[in-house]
């Protein structure tokens, strides 16, 4: 394909590529040097002890009729990700009787090269233990989060707080977790993981999956079944995400990549027409302010209905972001709303090319449980196929894709060289006239989301999320 994007971005692309690659592999190998009424607002620590959320007391955990005897589970995400990596697994755990208050996601800034996050993770685990009354947690790390967890567990003072550890799509290690290999460790990898490949930990339980990409190792039902058995020494009742008659959601507003919380941001929630993405009412169904650590909710939603979540940070110069979500059939405590990070950050440099131009709409596509892989998956926007090798090769592991025009007012489907060679993200030249009365239609593996073509300068960015 010819490329109409400006070649002036090539220097930035090379810098970002090298920097991101160095961070990813350093983080990967760090260790080597059933009821919606129990839904609680999740708490995470981003990177400092000051950014702590209240964790429900043990008495609150069982208020909804769930089983408070389960050991708390603390999960750690990977590079450029956030706690919502585990949204589907949290729904599976709650489908098997876990209280949502016992399911905890630790957010950290995976782009902060050289930072030590072990102290923040330790403080977080201490607070989970204090509030739940448990003596230990079960710990899970995905990808670069696995490196963080292994490094954390090298300390005997930390290791005694962890009953079991699960290492997902991360680097090989010489022994099970803990300074004396004392923590029962389950290592799960996949033959189709083009990012880290198959890993092995001598002395651990090693499970090698087939057919799953790097991200799916963290999100698939087979991984859940293995984790549940590892934690409880028995099989799960179900690996399904069991539907509920009423659903509630809550989550967090934060910046992409850095996971910096957006304090006192406004979140507006609209039910939308599934055929057009237009709001059913001009009045928001819910209007919320995030707390000082970015958390919002819980709120009740109509089961199965698609929704728009509009996040307004309140910070001068920040752009609104419109999130469009598929219908929820089970309560979800990890609905994350990301905004653009500061231009001074590594993620901000990467996204600096996103246009702010009322002549066009700017769209982001996020497949939250898997990568889009050419030859396996089908992705179309306004009838243009995006699941082609140029954008979604297996080794690209594309989870997020940005669609915008290069300035000529036409669609060429050229890739933006800023993203060339960077895993997980991609960008494609597509023109959508900035007209909110018009509909943009995206179909992923037979599921469709529609949204208005919001003008990108006045109304901000659009993100479509496929669960």
C-alpha positions in Angstrom: 0.0 0.0 0.0 1.1 3.5 -0.7 1.3 5.7 2.4 -0.2 9.2 2.6 0.6 9.9 6.2 3.3 12.4 6.8 6.8 10.9 6.8 7.8 13.5 9.4 6.4 11.1 12.0 9.0 8.4 11.2 11.5 9.8 13.7 8.9 9.8 16.4 7.8 6.3 15.4 11.3 5.0 15.8 11.8 6.6 19.2 8.5 5.4 20.5 9.1 1.9 19.1 12.5 1.6 20.8 11.3 3.0 24.0 8.2 0.9 24.3 10.1 -2.2 23.3 12.7 -1.6 26.0 10.1 -1.0 28.6 8.1 -4.1 27.7 11.0 -6.5 27.8 12.5 -5.0 30.9 9.1 -5.4 32.7 8.7 -8.9 31.4 12.1 -10.0 32.8 12.0 -7.9 36.0 11.9 -10.9 38.3 15.0 -12.4 36.8 17.3 -9.6 38.0 -23.8 -14.3 41.8 -25.6 -11.3 42.6 -25.3 -7.7 41.4 -26.3 -6.4 44.9 -22.9 -7.3 46.2 -21.2 -5.2 43.5 -18.7 -2.8 45.2 -16.8 0.1 43.7 -13.4 -1.5 42.9 -10.2 -0.1 44.4 -6.8 0.0 42.9 -3.6 1.8 43.5 -2.0 3.5 40.5 1.6 3.9 41.6 1.7 5.6 45.0 0.5 4.8 48.5 -1.5 8.1 48.5 -3.8 6.9 45.7 -5.8 4.3 47.8 -9.5 3.6 47.6 -11.6 2.3 50.5 -11.8 -1.5 50.5 -15.1 -2.9 51.9 -14.9 -4.5 55.3 -15.4 -8.3 55.5 -19.0 -7.8 56.8 -19.9 -5.8 53.7 -18.5 -8.5 51.4 -21.2 -11.0 52.2 -24.1 -8.6 52.3 -25.2 -9.6 48.8 -25.4 -13.4 49.5 -22.1 -14.3 48.0 -19.6 -16.6 49.7 -17.3 -14.6 51.9 -15.0 -17.6 52.6 -13.1 -17.4 49.3 -9.6 -16.0 49.6 -9.2 -12.5 48.0 -7.8 -12.5 44.4 -5.4 -9.7 43.4 -4.7 -9.3 39.7 -1.9 -7.3 38.0 -2.2 -6.2 34.3 0.5 -6.0 31.7 2.2 -3.4 29.5 -0.1 -0.6 28.2 -3.0 -2.3 29.9 -5.2 -1.7 33.0 -7.2 -3.6 35.5 -10.1 -4.1 33.1 -8.0 -6.8 31.4 -9.6 -9.1 34.0 -13.2 -7.9 33.6 -14.4 -11.2 32.1 -12.6 -13.3 34.7 -14.1 -11.2 37.6 -17.5 -12.0 36.1 -16.7 -15.7 36.0 -15.4 -15.6 39.6 -18.6 -13.9 40.8 -20.6 -16.4 38.7 -19.0 -19.0 41.0 -19.9 -17.3 44.2 -17.0 -15.0 44.8 -17.9 -11.6 46.3 -16.9 -8.7 44.1 -15.3 -7.1 47.2 -12.8 -10.1 47.1 -11.8 -9.4 43.5 -9.1 -6.7 43.3 -7.3 -5.2 40.4 -4.0 -3.3 40.9 -3.3 -0.6 38.4 0.2 0.6 37.7 2.1 2.8 35.2 3.7 0.2 32.9 5.3 2.9 30.8 7.4 4.4 33.7 10.7 3.0 32.8 12.8 1.9 35.8 10.1 2.5 38.4 9.8 0.0 41.2 6.1 -0.9 41.8 6.7 -3.6 44.3 6.2 -1.3 47.3 2.9 0.0 46.0 1.7 -3.6 45.3 2.7 -4.6 48.8 0.8 -1.7 50.4 -2.2 -2.6 48.3 -2.1 -6.3 49.3 -1.7 -5.2 53.0 -4.9 -3.1 52.8 -6.8 -5.9 51.1 -5.8 -8.3 53.9 -6.7 -5.7 56.6 -10.1 -4.9 55.2 -11.2 -8.4 54.3 -9.8 -10.1 57.3 -8.0 -12.7 55.2 -4.5 -13.9 56.1 -3.4 -14.3 52.5 -4.4 -13.5 48.9 -4.2 -15.3 45.6 -2.1 -13.3 43.1 -2.2 -13.2 39.3 0.2 -11.4 36.9 -0.2 -11.1 33.1 2.6 -10.4 30.8 4.8 -7.5 32.2 2.6 -7.8 35.3 4.1 -11.3 35.7 7.5 -9.8 35.9 6.3 -7.3 38.6 4.7 -10.1 40.6 7.8 -12.4 40.5 10.0 -9.5 41.6 7.5 -8.7 44.4 7.5 -12.3 45.6 11.4 -12.5 45.8 11.0 -11.0 49.3 10.1 -13.5 52.0 8.1 -10.8 53.8 5.9 -10.4 50.7 5.8 -14.1 49.8 4.1 -15.1 53.1 1.1 -12.9 52.1 0.4 -15.0 49.0 -1.2 -18.4 49.0 -1.1 -19.2 45.3 0.4 -17.4 42.3 -0.7 -17.6 38.6 1.8 -16.4 35.8 -0.1 -15.6 32.6 1.6 -15.2 29.2 4.8 -14.0 30.8 8.5 -14.8 30.8 10.0 -18.2 31.8 11.4 -18.4 35.3 13.9 -20.7 37.0 11.7 -21.8 39.8 8.2 -21.3 41.3 7.5 -18.0 42.9 8.9 -17.1 46.3 12.6 -16.9 47.4 12.6 -20.6 48.2 10.1 -21.6 45.4 7.5 -22.1 48.2 4.5 -20.5 46.6 2.3 -23.0 44.5 2.7 -21.6 41.0 0.6 -22.1 37.9 2.2 -20.9 34.6 -0.2 -20.6 31.6 1.1 -19.8 28.1 -0.1 -20.4 24.6 1.5 -21.8 21.4 -0.3 -18.9 19.5 1.1 -16.1 21.7 3.3 -14.1 19.3 4.4 -11.8 22.1 6.0 -14.0 24.7 5.5 -17.5 23.3 5.4 -20.6 25.3 7.1 -20.3 28.7 8.2 -22.8 31.3 8.8 -22.7 35.0 10.6 -25.7 36.4 8.8 -27.1 39.4 5.6 -25.2 38.7 2.4 -26.5 37.1 2.8 -25.6 33.4 -0.3 -25.3 31.2 0.2 -24.7 27.5 -2.9 -23.6 25.7 -3.5 -23.6 21.9 -5.2 -21.1 19.7 -5.1 -18.1 22.1 -3.3 -14.9 21.5 -1.2 -13.0 24.1 -4.2 -11.1 25.5 -6.6 -14.1 25.5 -4.3 -16.1 27.8 -5.5 -13.6 30.5 -9.2 -13.5 29.5 -10.3 -17.0 28.2 -12.5 -19.5 30.0 -9.8 -22.2 30.0 -7.5 -19.9 32.0 -10.3 -19.2 34.5 -11.0 -22.9 35.0 -7.3 -23.5 35.7 -7.0 -20.5 38.0 -10.1 -21.5 40.0 -8.8 -25.0 40.5 -5.4 -23.8 41.4 -6.8 -21.5 44.1 -9.5 -23.8 45.5 -8.3 -27.4 44.7 -11.7 -28.1 43.1 -13.4 -27.5 39.8 -15.5 -24.4 39.1 -19.2 -24.8 38.9 -19.2 -23.0 35.6 -16.8 -21.3 33.2 -19.7 -19.2 31.8 -20.4 -15.6 32.6 -23.8 -16.2 34.0 -26.5 -13.7 33.1 -28.3 -11.8 35.9 -31.8 -10.4 35.9 -30.5 -7.0 36.9 -27.1 -5.5 36.2 -25.0 -2.8 37.7 -21.6 -1.4 36.6 -18.9 0.7 38.2 -15.4 1.5 37.2 -12.7 4.1 36.8 -11.7 7.1 34.7 -8.0 7.3 34.0 -5.4 8.1 31.3 -4.3 5.7 28.6 -1.0 3.9 29.3 -0.1 5.8 32.5 -3.3 4.8 34.4 -3.3 8.1 36.2 -6.7 8.5 37.8 -9.0 11.4 36.7 -10.2 13.0 39.9 -13.6 14.7 39.9 -14.2 14.0 36.2 -17.8 13.9 34.9 -19.2 10.7 33.5 -22.5 10.9 31.6 -24.3 7.6 30.7 -26.8 7.4 27.9 -28.8 4.4 26.6 -28.5 4.4 22.8 -30.4 3.1 19.8 -28.6 -0.1 18.8 -29.3 0.6 15.1 -27.7 4.1 15.0 -25.9 4.7 18.3 -27.9 7.9 18.8 -29.0 8.7 22.3 -32.5 7.6 23.2 -32.9 10.7 25.3 -30.9 14.0 25.3 -30.9 13.8 29.1 -28.3 11.5 30.5 -29.6 8.4 32.4 -26.8 8.9 34.9 -24.5 11.8 35.6 -21.7 11.1 38.0 -18.5 12.6 39.4 -15.5 10.4 39.9 -13.9 10.5 43.3 -10.4 11.7 44.1 -9.0 8.5 42.7 -11.0 8.3 39.6 -13.7 5.8 40.6 -17.4 6.1 39.8 -20.6 4.1 40.4 -22.1 1.7 40.9 -25.2 2.4 38.7 -28.0 0.2 37.5 -28.4 -0.2 33.7 -30.9 -1.9 31.4 -29.8 -5.4 30.8 -28.7 -6.0 27.3 -29.0 -2.4 26.1 -26.0 -0.7 24.4 -24.7 2.4 26.2 -22.6 5.5 25.6 -20.3 6.6 28.5 -19.1 10.2 28.0 -16.1 11.1 30.1 -15.2 14.8 30.6 -12.0 15.3 32.6 -12.5 18.9 33.5 -8.8 19.6 32.9 -8.1 22.5 30.5 -7.2 21.2 27.0 -8.4 17.6 27.6 -10.7 16.2 25.0 -14.0 14.5 25.7 -14.2 10.7 25.0 -17.4 8.9 24.0 -17.3 5.2 24.9 -19.8 2.9 23.2 -20.3 -0.5 24.9 -22.2 -3.6 24.1 -25.1 -4.6 26.3 -24.2 -5.8 29.8 -25.8 -9.1 30.8 -23.9 -9.5 34.1 -22.7 -6.8 36.5 -19.3 -5.5 35.7 -17.1 -3.8 38.3 -14.3 -3.0 35.9 -15.7 -0.5 33.3 -12.7 1.7 32.6 -12.9 5.0 30.7 -9.6 6.2 29.4 -8.7 9.6 28.2 -5.6 10.8 26.3 -2.5 11.1 28.5 -0.4 14.2 28.7 1.6 15.0 25.6 4.8 14.7 27.7 4.2 11.0 28.5 5.4 8.2 26.3 1.8 7.2 25.5 1.0 10.9 24.8 3.9 11.1 22.3 2.5 8.0 20.6 -1.0 9.5 20.3 0.1 13.0 19.4 -1.0 12.6 15.8 -4.7 12.0 16.6 -6.5 14.9 14.8 -8.6 17.6 16.4 -10.6 18.7 13.5 -14.4 19.3 13.2 -14.3 18.2 9.6 -13.7 14.6 10.7 -14.5 12.1 13.4 -11.8 10.1 15.1 -12.6 6.5 16.1 -10.8 4.0 18.4 -11.6 0.3 18.3 -10.9 -1.8 21.4 -11.3 -5.5 21.6 -11.2 -6.0 25.3 -10.8 -9.8 25.5 -8.6 -10.7 22.5 -6.5 -9.3 19.7 -7.8 -9.0 16.2 -5.9 -11.6 14.1 -6.1 -11.6 10.3 -7.4 -15.0 9.0 -9.0 -15.7 12.3 -11.2 -12.7 13.0 -13.4 -10.4 11.0 -13.4 -6.6 11.6 -15.2 -4.1 9.4 -15.9 -0.4 9.7 -18.4 1.2 7.3 -17.9 -1.9 5.1 -14.1 -1.5 5.0 -12.2 -4.6 6.0 -9.7 -3.9 8.8 -8.8 -7.5 9.7 -6.1 -7.7 7.1 -2.4 -8.6 7.5 -1.3 -4.9 7.2 -3.1 -4.0 10.4 -3.8 -7.3 12.3 -1.1 -9.8 11.7 -0.7 -12.4 14.4 2.6 -10.9 15.5 1.1 -7.4 15.8 -1.4 -8.6 18.5 -3.6 -5.6 17.7 -6.0 -4.9 20.6 -6.6 -1.2 19.9 -6.9 0.5 16.5 -7.4 4.2 15.7 -9.2 5.3 12.6 -8.7 8.9 11.3 -7.9 10.9 8.1 -4.5 12.0 7.1 -5.8 15.3 5.9 -6.9 14.7 2.4 -10.5 14.0 3.1 -10.5 10.5 1.7 -10.0 6.9 2.9 -6.8 5.2 1.7 -6.5 2.5 4.4 -2.8 3.4 4.7 -1.3 2.6 8.1 0.1 5.5 10.2 3.9 4.8 10.4 3.9 6.2 14.0 2.5 2.8 15.0 4.6 0.7 12.7 6.2 -2.2 14.6 4.6 -1.3 17.9 2.6 -4.2 19.4 -1.0 -3.9 20.6 -1.8 -0.6 18.8 -2.3 0.4 15.2 -3.8 3.3 13.2 -5.4 3.5 9.7 -6.3 6.3 7.3 -10.1 6.4 7.2 -12.2 9.5 6.7 -15.5 10.0 8.6 -17.1 13.4 8.0 -17.7 15.1 11.3 -21.4 15.0 11.5 -23.1 13.6 14.6 -26.3 12.9 12.6 -24.4 10.3 10.6 -23.7 6.7 11.8 -20.4 4.9 11.9 -20.9 1.1 11.9 -18.3 -1.4 13.1 -18.7 -5.2 13.1 -16.4 -7.5 14.9 -16.9 -11.3 14.5 -20.6 -10.8 13.8 -21.3 -8.3 16.6 -22.1 -4.7 15.7 -21.7 -1.4 17.4 -23.0 1.9 15.9 -22.0 5.4 17.0 -22.5 9.0 15.7 -19.7 10.6 13.8 -18.9 13.2 16.5 -16.7 16.2 15.2 -13.3 15.5 16.8 -12.4 19.1 17.8 -15.7 20.2 19.4 -16.9 16.8 20.6 -13.8 14.8 21.1 -12.9 11.1 20.4 -15.0 8.0 20.0 -14.1 4.5 21.3 -16.0 1.4 20.5 -15.5 -1.5 23.0 -16.2 -5.1 22.1 -16.2 -7.3 25.1 
